[in-house]
Amino acid sequence: MQHLSQKDLWPLPVYEGVRDAFRKQVIALKQDRRIGVGPFITLVFENRQTVKFQVQEIVRVEKITDPAHVQEELDGFNTMLPRPGELSATLMVELTGPEAEIAETLKGLQGLGNHVALQIGSKRIAGVFEGGRDDGKRVAAVQYVRFPVGAAAGVLKDSATPVKLLVDHPMYSHEVALTDGMRASLAADLTE
């Protein structure tokens, strides 16, 4: 997927004028890209639109106008875009409650990166996690994961082939079948 450049972004005054419409567009797009797996793990599959929205919002909130600082944001966020033959997602562990309880749950999820996969038919595609998010004491509540689907990409759209996202961690075991809308949205990423 082609990286975003400064030419892809709206200048701040222009963005203020289109923000509401763009935000609605991204929210609608994410309906098929935000996938809950069990009660508190959600993956949001990223593409150019979702990443552009995040960059535009950071630039807006932090009032970044210096082109060098805008480029720094782009460089960081562009790493979230999928490379050819893969899907890329932000994984969020969405916990609420007392801090001690949340910390204990995150501690229990150590090794989560070895237990997240996309299954297309009988082919299990293990998620490849960004390093540094599991320090051996607890996992980070936000992580970045890639699924190198390669040759399995062609069957992603085939509704006769079951596709599911699964987490099979000893402390958290859940799976969800992807809807046709989810599958079509993710398959589109593999053709860009």
N, C-alpha and C positions, 0 to 999 in steps of 0.2 A: 504494500500500500504506500502510495507516494506521501512523503513527509509534508507537513504543513510549512509554509514559508510566511514571511511577513506580508507578502502580497495577498495571501489567503485571508488575512484578518481585516476587519473593519477598523478604521481609526476610531478612537473613543467617542467623539461626538456623533459619528455615524452609527456606531454600535448602540448608543443610547436610544436612537430612533428605531432601530430594528430589533432591539433586545427582546421585547415581549413576544413578537411573532417568531423569532428564532428559538426562544426558550420553549414555546408551545410545540414547535416542530421537533425539537430534540426530545421533549417529554414523550411525544407520540412515537418517535423512533425507538425510544428505550423500552416501550411496552413489550416489544418482542426481543429485547436484548438484555433485559433485567430478569434473571432467573433465580428464584429462590430454591435452595436445596435444603429441605428441613426447616426447622423453626428459626434458625438465626444465621445461616450462611447464605449469602446472595452473591451471585456473579453478574457483573455488568460487562457485556462484551463491547469492546471499544472499536471505533472506526474513525474516519476523518471528522465526521460531524460531531460525535461525542467529545473528541479531543479538542476540536476547535472551540466548542462551547466552554470547556474547562479553561482553556487559555484565555478566551475573551473575558470570562468572569474574573480570573485572577488579575488580568491587566486592568479591568474596570475597578475592582475593589481596591487594588493597591495603587491605582492611578499611575500606572507605568507608561511613560511616554518615550523614554530613552530607547532608541532602537537596539542598543546593545543589551539592555535588560529584557526587552521583549524577546530578543533572540535567545537569551538564556532560558526563558520560560518555554519557548518553542523547542529548544534542544532537549529539555527535560521531558516534556510531554510527548514529543515525537517518539520517545522510546516505548510508549504504550501502544503504538500502532502495530498491527500485525505485519509480520514479514510475509513474503510469498509462501503460500502453502500452509499457513497457520492462522489460528484464531487467537485473539489476545483479550484478556479480561482482567478487570479489577475484582478481586475477591474481598468481600467485607464480612467480618464476623460482627454481627449487629446485636450487641448485648446491652441490656438495661439492668439497673439494679444497683445495689451497693458496690462500691469500688472493690472491696475485698472479694466479693463473689465473682465479679468480672475477672479479676486477676487470677483467681483460682481456676475458672473455666478456661482462660487463655493458657494457663500453665498445663492443664490437662490435654490441650490440643497440640502439644509439642509433636513435631513430625507430620503435621497436617499436609505439608507439601508432598509427602509420599502417598497420599491417600485421596487425591482428587483426579478424576478422569472424565473424559468424554467417551462414550461408547457408541459406535456407529455399527449397527448390526452386531457381529461377533468380535469386531476389532475394538480393543480397548486402547485409547490414546491417553497416556499419562500426562498430567499437567506438568509443565516445567516452570518452576517458581523462580522468581528473582531472588538472588542470594541476600543474606543479611536480615531476613525477616523472622527468623526462628533462632533465638540465641541459646537454645538448650534449656532455658528457664521458662519461657512462654513464647507464644507466637504473636506477631503483630496483628492488630485488628483489621488492617488493610494490607493486602498483598497483591502482587501482579503475577499473573500466570499466563503461559502460552500453551496452546495445544497444537502440536505439529501434525496436522491432519493429512498432509500430502495426498497420496492416491485415494484416500477415503473421501476426499472432497466431492467427488462426482456423485456419490450416493447420498450425500447430505440432504439433497432436495427430494430424493425418492421416498415418497410417503409409505411405500411397502417395506422399507428398511427401518427398523426401530432405532431411534437415537435418544440417548439419555445422558444426563449429567449426574455424576455420582460422587459421593464422599463416603469412603469406607474406613474411616478412622475408628479405632477401638472405642473411643469415647463419643463418637458422633457418626452414625451410619444412616445415610438417607440418599435417595435418588429421585430424579424427576424426569419424566418423558418430555421431550421437546415437542411443542405444538408445530403444526405446519407453518404458522407465521414466524415462529422462532427460527425454524430450520431455513426458511427462505431468506430471512434477514441475515443470518450467519453465512449462508452460502454466497450471498452477494459480496461479502468481504473477500471471498476466495477468488473472485473474478476481477478484482480491482488491481 
